Amino acid sequence: MTRLFLILTFFSLTFLTSCKNYYNDTIKWADEIKIGTDIKTIKNNQPEFIEIDWNKPNKVETETRYLITKIKGNRDILAMSHYLVFINNKYQGRETQK
């Protein structure tokens, strides 16, 4: 029984650590988008490892923010929220909040 437990533990840890965490890749992608890029271009170049809620924008004064709802393999223990910020459908940057 102990041997089975050790084997299962080993495989579980191997599986969990082998899943790629795309958190840093997502931050890098968002930070490398050129300011002023139109929303259509960004939608067309969105990586497959993230999901963005394009249908429910969060409007704050003149800004329109779109939430990154899922990052593949994300293990962010702080559970930060990341938004892509636009004014007049032109990219203004990434905003992160707790």
Summary of the structure (lengths in Angstrom):
residues: 98
radius of gyration: 17.8
end to end distance: 43.2
largest distance: 62.6
contacts: 221
relative contact order: 0.20
helix: 34%
strand: 32%
